[in-house]
Amino acid sequence: MPGGTASVIGITDISSDLETIHCIIVSIEGLVLFDGVYKGEVVINRGIQPFDSKEFAKGLMNDIRMVFFRPVGELTDTGILSNGSHVCRYRHDTMTIVDVIIDPNHDWEIRQYRDGNLNRSVKAYLNEKAIDGVQKAFPGRIEISVKEEPGYGLTLRLIRAEPLN
């Protein structure tokens, strides 16, 4: 937020099969600050300043897509980093590369580069692992960092997640 930080509650309904997002941001007092939908394009159902701009809505939906949807583009390379992390590299166009990294402890990270420079990243930290080390739960905390102007950071803490069938 301009000049500081803010705490809000977000409710997000995602369908990776349909590539749809419905996102609602609520103040801690219960006021709906933003209600938006992505179905190929962004539609704002409700927005209170500074959450009412199309640019905000597009940026929010792009952040959600980066976290929860498969990277856009072609898988061009895979490998193992020196710390034992597995990485998959996707190239969207001549300017955009996305690396998806899974650490040995099963936390994960997504790094997006534009023109060779890191412009946004996502780090996800798991709460719980199954006995065999496979991810058992949704990440308990996700940190998003955007370097391109105006630049911002988000820390998301999971309250509850439910797969909907």
Protein Blocks (a to p, Z undefined) as FASTA:
>chain_A
ZZiacdddddddddfklopacdddddfkopafbdcddehiacdfbdcdfklbfklmmmmm
mmmmmmmmccedjdfbdcddfkopacddddfblmbccdddddfkopacddddeehiafbd
cddddfbdcfkopafbdcfbdcdddfbdgbiadddddfbdcddZZ
